[in-house]
Amino acid sequence: MRTNNLHTWLIQARQRLSAFSETPELELQVLAAHELGQTRTWVIAHPALELTYQQEGRLNAMLDQLIQGVPLPYLTGRCEFFGLSFHVSPQVLIPRPETELLVDTALQWLKDHPHRRCVADVGTGSGIIGVTLAHLVPGVSIVATDISAEALEIARENANTHQLEDRIQFVHGDLLHGVSAHFDLICANLPYIPAKTLTKLSVARHEPRIALDGGPDGLDQIQRLVANAEQWITPGGMMLMEIESSQGESAPSLARKYHPNAQISVQEDLSGHPRLLTIQWN
C-alpha cells in the first residue's frame, strides 16, 4: 500500500491541524520526532524519508487526538521544563511556563541562604519543582508530597531519570500532614482554579481535576497549607505558592490573616499577572 514521505505527511497534516492549533507546524514536527525516535531537527532535515504504513497510521491516529484537543505532551509522554525533560501522563498536570517564576525565586532564595537546604515540594505532581531544584542546587534535600499515588510514581520516575532519587524523599499524603520535618523553604503549586471557572476551561477536559480544582474561590488548598505553615517552617523560612491571576489580592489577604508579622508579597509573571505568593518569616 502506498504511503507518504515525511514532507507530504507534514503538509497534509498541517492542513488538518491549522484550524485547531496556533502552532501546527511545531506540534507536527514534535509528533513526527516522537514516532520516529529522532529529534525535531532531524525531522526537518529529512523531508524525503518514506514513512512505513504502520508509522503513517500511528501518526494519523495521534493527529486525530490532537484535533480532538488531547495535549501534545500526553501523546509524546514528554515535556520540557527549565531545560530538563520530564515524563508526563494524564495522571499529572502538564508543566506550565508560569511555574518557572516559582523555581527562579526559589533558586535565588537558596543562593542567598547557602546554609538553608531543607525544602518541601507540596503537591509535586510530575516532580518538576523538586527535581529541578535538586538538579541545580548542590546539597539540597527535598521532601516531595502528593495526594495522588499515580502522580508520585511519575515524579519518582523523573527523579530517577535525572539520577536524583537519593536527594528527594517522596511522601504519599495530603499536603504536609504526617510529615514531622521542618523546612527552610516550602514550595507549592496546589490546585488554585475556582470551580466555576474550571468548568469553562478546555484544560479540564484532559488534565486531572484533582490538580486543578481549588474550590469555590480557588483558595481551598492554599488556605489549608497557609493556615498550618508554622508547623513545618523553620524560623526565618520562606513559603512560595503559585496562585491564579485573579487572586492577587485575596491570596495575600489570606496569608496576612494567619501570619500578620510575616513579610507577604505577590510577584507578577512575564505577562504582568499576579502569579506567586511569597511569605517570608522573620
MOQUITA-V498846 format. One record per helix or strand. SS is the DSSP state (helix for helix, strand for strand). FROM is the first residue (numbers start at 1). TO is the last residue. If there is no record, write none. Layout:
# MOQUITA-V498846
SS:FROM:TO
SS:FROM:TO
This chain:
# MOQUITA-V498846
strand:5:5
helix:6:17
helix:24:36
helix:40:45
strand:50:50
helix:53:67
helix:72:76
strand:78:81
strand:84:87
helix:99:112
strand:118:122
helix:128:136
strand:141:146
helix:149:161
strand:168:172
strand:183:188
strand:193:193
helix:195:198
helix:203:206
helix:209:211
strand:213:213
helix:220:227
helix:229:231
strand:233:242
helix:245:247
helix:250:258
strand:263:268
strand:274:280
